[in-house]
Amino acid sequence: MNTRNDIGPIQPDLIRSSVSGGSSTYRWRVLALVWAAFVLSCVDRYAWGTIAAPVGQSLGISVAMLGAFSTAFYFGYATANLAGGPLADLVGGRTALLMAMLPLGAATFCFGYVHTLAAGIAVQILMGLASGADYCAGLKLVNAWFGRDKGRAIGIFATATSISIAAANAVVPALSTLYGWANAFHALGIATAAVGIIAFLGAGRAPKNVSRERLTVAHLKALSCNRDFILLSVAGGAGLWGTIGFVSWANALLTKHFGFAPAVAGSVLTVVGVAAFFSKPLIGWASDLMPRYRRHLAVGCLSTFAVVLLVFGFCSTLTQFYLVAPLLGIAGYGYLAILIAQITNVAGATSAGSAAGISNAFWQLGGAIAPIAVGYTFAGTGSFLYALVVVAVGPVVAAVTLLFMRKDNAAMPRSAAATTAPDHRD
């Protein structure tokens, strides 16, 4: 039976039932595996920020350029997402995941041999390019296995970006202190490749009733003409300007401006990550319960994020930073689960990977530019508050952009039933 989805063209997607309470646990295993792969991918991208101040000084990198490695990664990552999304739709999420994790592990391992700014930028770009399909592949699999509780599943999947902050700040500085920063990146590279292989072997095949329609240029053209998809892409980029701008620089700002030890500054970011970890599935679940108010939830999160960033900028003691950190974790990450769910809803099953990749490319542009903007602001003014004001611009723009959406995108009925057995392809 042919059905028309939100992006325009008629797609022969099968109408699939929503996930029920008595469904198989197989889908949760798939979610756990793609989540683990996403965690390692995010730890790789955040690792430099946790040791940027001391290692950058030893390498002779100026304060203004400490964010250059993060910016290099996100430019590569944003570029690769444009190809990674369609790749996931064409070869399947499981195969695309493996094609991302193996090269990422190799590039992360090689970063341990970097000794100059130019070499570091080059390798970070390669790391970004290698990991471009990871996010798209994961969302492709989640979209295939989950139905009306997709918001909760995506919220859980999205916790990878927050728990990885806690993991990176807790593990990388400690490994660097004990074994040297180069060996820390060697260990991350090996772990990344290993988890990618485990996820590929353990994720199994996609449900039988997932759409088998081939991705065409018409699907991509329909996405490019969809107003809500464009607004969600812009809003996500502005939101990540704030999220990545803060995460990339918070540790270095606390170290440089207030003289905290890297481990102490990292503990503040760990609190942010833990709070974000719990907020994403809860806010995703709330969006499942109130699908027609998803936009309002996202606007509320982003507005709160901007305010809390300014409050954080006025803090001066470790106790104050600890008190504000949980609010940053909740508001600075909770909106992501909502935006991701809406992206997959406007796209439909056939284009889910492409929509995730194209939108994420725009999103990551915000993450790519923000570290440099914050770095130059701090280097030029020496002001902790002004640096946070630059970060806060992003969520303000994101909240305003979402107000122009035509509607909230409720869960679509084409999500795979979890009771379906796997079939012959990814």
Secondary structure, 3 states (H helix, E strand, C coil): CCEECCCCCEECCCCCCCCCCCCCCHHHHHHHHHHHHHHHHHHHHHHHHHHHHHHHHHCCCCHHHCCHHHHHHHHHHHHHHHHHHHHHHHHCHHHHHHHHHHHHHHHHHHHCCCCCHHHHHHHHHHHHHHCHHHHHHHHHHHHHHCCCCHHHHHHHHHHHHHHHHHHHHHHHHHHHHHHCHHHHHHHHHHHHHHHHHHHHHHCCCCECCCCCCCCCHHHHHHHHCCHHHHHHHHHHHHHHHHHHHHHHHHHHHHHHHHCCCHHHHHHHHHHHHHHHHHHHHHHHHHHHHCHHHHHHHHHHHHHHHHHHHHHHHHCCCHHHHHHHHHHHHHHHHHHHHHHHHHHHHHHCCCCHHHHHHHHHHHHHHHHHHHHHHHHHHHHHHCCHHHHHHHHHHHHHHHHHHHCCCCCCCCCCCCCCCCCCCECCCC
